[in-house]
Amino acid sequence: MEKKVTDFKSCLKAMPDILVSCRNNEGRNNALAVGYACNCSYEPHMVMVGIVPSRYSYHMVKESGVFVVNLVNEELRETYAYLGSHSGRDEDKLEKLGMKLGEGVKVNAPLLLDCPVNIECTVVDSIRTGSHEMFVGKVEYIHAREELINDKGGINYNKVNLLKFR
Ligand SMILES: Cc1cc2nc3c(=O)[nH]c(=O)nc-3n(C[C@H](O)[C@H](O)[C@H](O)COP(=O)(O)O)c2cc1C
């Protein structure tokens, strides 16, 4: 079967639809939608999130050295769309949406309590790949809703009803 060259853009699918929450040194909280995200080490446990330097959140993660990955379910579709299309530079998005916030156990960053799973991370490295800076985060603590935890202590992802935004 014949093949032709195609558009190169974001060629790996599926991309996860996660929210990254963060806090700056003045205590201001924010969150943005992120599709450039993946696991990147099994031992130690690490994940990677890609943030464009022009995002308001970028400077928060840079200066604090921590972030929280929040898994998103279908119920939060509108919230996700808002956080992914408005900037914390212009308004307090989390307050505007009335989002419930919790405190990290290991990191100084907000947990989005409306999300079923919150993964606290410490930045251990970052690489500017091009449009994005990929922040490598060591997983420090995971909060999961009780009903999502399987009998081995892990997350039953089939029960999360993960958002598929696009
Ligand atoms: C589905 C979706 C995926 C996105 N993925 C990313 C991403 O991987 N990295 C990024 O920097 N911005 C991404 N964005 C855009 C940001 O979420 C958006 O620009 C947001 O308004 C930035 O907020 P902030 O300025 O408050 O940080 C995505 C947006 C959507 C809707």
The ligand as a Gaussian input file, in Angstrom:
#p B3LYP/6-31G(d) Opt

LIG

0 1
 C       -6.379000      19.989000      24.679000
 C       -5.351000      21.010000      25.050000
 C       -4.014000      20.624000      25.214000
 C       -3.043000      21.556000      25.551000
 N       -1.746000      21.136000      25.712000
 C       -0.802000      22.025000      26.115000
 C        0.524000      21.583000      26.385000
 O        0.859000      20.399000      26.292000
 N        1.428000      22.505000      26.784000
 C        1.110000      23.842000      26.923000
 O        1.975000      24.638000      27.295000
 N       -0.140000      24.291000      26.654000
 C       -1.103000      23.404000      26.282000
 N       -2.383000      23.822000      26.049000
 C       -2.688000      25.252000      26.111000
 C       -2.792000      25.813000      27.537000
 O       -3.539000      24.979000      28.384000
 C       -3.424000      27.213000      27.441000
 O       -2.632000      28.056000      26.652000
 C       -3.711000      27.845000      28.802000
 O       -4.599000      28.902000      28.606000
 C       -2.443000      28.349000      29.480000
 O       -2.821000      28.853000      30.721000
 P       -1.856000      29.776000      31.613000
 O       -1.413000      30.938000      30.757000
 O       -2.737000      30.192000      32.758000
 O       -0.709000      28.925000      32.042000
 C       -3.389000      22.908000      25.721000
 C       -4.711000      23.300000      25.567000
 C       -5.695000      22.377000      25.250000
 C       -7.127000      22.813000      25.096000

